[in-house]
């Protein structure tokens, strides 16, 4: 028997074979417990969190492709600050 702690309670997941469930199943059970404990507000916050994390990762990837993390751009920024 595996205990998964949700936000305001404990949900119990039992397996017939005595083995631990897959990690995806335990994550799904934990998220389900959070949504049950917090209601629709937690579901909305979860969706927004996933959306914003995706957006941040996309922007970092775009900056990397544009070369904004290169040493050359860093030197240009430092030179611009010195001139300012």
DOVEXSE-302969 format. One record per residue (C-alpha): residue number from 1; residue in one letter; x, y, z. Coordinates in Angstrom, 3 decimals, decimal comma. Each point is the difference from the previous one (the first is absolute). Layout:
N
   n res       c1       c2       c3
 NUM   A        X        Y        Z
...
END
This chain:
84
   n res       c1       c2       c3
   1   X    0,000    0,000    0,000
   2   X    1,409    3,398   -0,968
   3   X   -1,041    3,224    1,661
   4   X   -0,161    3,168   -2,084
   5   X   -0,471    3,210    1,927
   6   X   -2,275    2,538   -1,677
   7   X   -0,336    3,624    1,047
   8   X   -2,500   -0,529    2,797
   9   X   -0,236   -3,750    0,368
  10   X    1,534   -3,337   -0,722
  11   X   -1,108   -2,203   -2,864
  12   X    0,841   -3,683    0,058
  13   X    0,928   -1,954   -3,124
  14   X    0,157   -3,762    0,353
  15   X    1,291   -2,545   -2,480
  16   X   -1,001   -3,626   -0,266
  17   X    3,496   -1,267   -0,808
  18   X    1,666    1,845    2,873
  19   X    2,243    1,931   -2,410
  20   X    0,191    3,764   -0,187
  21   X   -2,102    1,571   -2,776
  22   X    1,662    1,760   -2,916
  23   X    1,254    3,493    0,690
  24   X   -2,482    1,421   -2,520
  25   X   -2,842   -1,631    1,895
  26   X    1,215    1,364    3,341
  27   X    0,361    3,498   -1,474
  28   X   -3,512   -0,232   -1,430
  29   X   -1,318   -1,124    3,382
  30   X    1,743    2,893    1,754
  31   X   -1,359    2,554   -2,481
  32   X   -3,462   -1,512    0,339
  33   X    0,252    0,345    3,781
  34   X    1,076    3,642   -0,302
  35   X   -2,928    0,781   -2,306
  36   X   -2,440   -1,716    2,366
  37   X    1,437    1,867    2,979
  38   X    0,120    3,433   -1,638
  39   X   -2,833   -0,157   -2,491
  40   X   -0,146    1,815   -3,291
  41   X    2,415    2,750    1,108
  42   X    2,834   -2,512    0,318
  43   X   -0,853   -1,426   -3,432
  44   X    0,162    3,485   -1,559
  45   X    3,300    0,753    1,764
  46   X    1,426   -3,314   -1,188
  47   X   -0,968    0,694   -3,626
  48   X    1,418    3,534    0,170
  49   X    3,214   -1,265    1,571
  50   X    0,551   -2,523   -2,777
  51   X   -0,794    2,635   -2,635
  52   X    2,400    2,561    1,482
  53   X    2,782   -2,552    0,445
  54   X   -0,402   -0,926   -3,673
  55   X    0,116    3,675   -0,967
  56   X    3,176    0,647    2,026
  57   X    1,737   -3,036   -1,510
  58   X   -1,060    1,099   -3,495
  59   X    1,391    3,506    0,516
  60   X    3,290   -1,344    1,382
  61   X    0,287   -2,259   -3,051
  62   X   -0,695    2,972   -2,310
  63   X    2,665    2,091    1,755
  64   X    2,473   -2,870   -0,312
  65   X   -0,734   -0,329   -3,730
  66   X    0,444    3,756   -0,448
  67   X    3,392   -0,201    1,691
  68   X   -0,843    2,331    2,859
  69   X    1,847   -2,189    2,503
  70   X    3,266    0,190   -1,919
  71   X    3,124    1,735    1,293
  72   X   -0,095    2,486   -2,882
  73   X   -3,348    1,442    1,090
  74   X    1,247    0,223    3,583
  75   X    2,987    2,081   -1,071
  76   X   -2,234    2,295   -2,060
  77   X   -2,280    0,523    3,007
  78   X    2,949    0,810    2,267
  79   X    1,410    2,449   -2,571
  80   X   -3,391    1,685   -0,324
  81   X   -0,252    0,397    3,779
  82   X    3,505    1,496    0,165
  83   X   -0,893    2,523   -2,715
  84   X   -3,209    0,921    1,788
END
